[in-house]
């Protein structure tokens, strides 16, 4: 997702098989990924060369590198579809946040190389969008893809694409003052929910309730289980702040100091389990 390695720290890595994976509406996810990518592509059309060569918060990437990476987020589907299909899916969308670290360096290299080879990044994004539309029309939800995280269904892989697009749309908005790429509601919801569920996998338990209205509520952190009434430990924040916390864009202490997170109870400090992906 970023040029810096993702760290699957904690006991959550590989644990989602023991946890019931949330169901996502396939048609909505398909539309959400296409819409969010279209939002990025439209924004890129208006960027100047100076803006494209400007820095981002992602370890030395320029805006051009970031946009090339966003093209890769969907463009890699051609490679997966051209490979022999695995016999069955072995990982789910919820495994993905804990399985991305190994490919971080290679992804960094490919993103920079793609940016160098495509001076017209808007044209690159347009070609990627057109090809993705074709893939959506010919690929079923159960098609198994040999993605780096493991054999995964097309439907689950699209959920991870929603996360990629939302996180990096936020990076783009941060990098280019005055540019506000909109977020598709369903894409934002999927990103929020997957990263919230990943928190519950990484910090299993039921002593703390994490609320991210209007999209997600999860219980996590070892300790006394809450059963009735107001939970003794409650964390609440908005979706974008949660996504920034979960991906290391914002530190817990900064979010608390800036009143972007409310946290009550002795087990409501999530410093030790954040970020989920870094």
Secondary structure, DSSP 8 states (H G I E B T S, - for coil): --SS-----STTTT-GGGS------HHHHHHHHHHHHHHHHHHHHT--HHHHTSB-SSTT-BHHHHHHHHHHHHHTHHHHHHS---SS----HHHHTTS-GGGHHHHHHHHHHHHHH-S-HHHHHHHHHHHHHHHHHH--TT-EEEETTEEEEHHHHHHHHHHHHHHHHHHHHHHSTT------HHHHHHHHHHHHHHHHHHT--SSEEEEETTTEEEEESSSS---SSS-SSEEEE-HHHHHHHHTTSS-HHHHHHTTSEEEESTT---GGG--S--
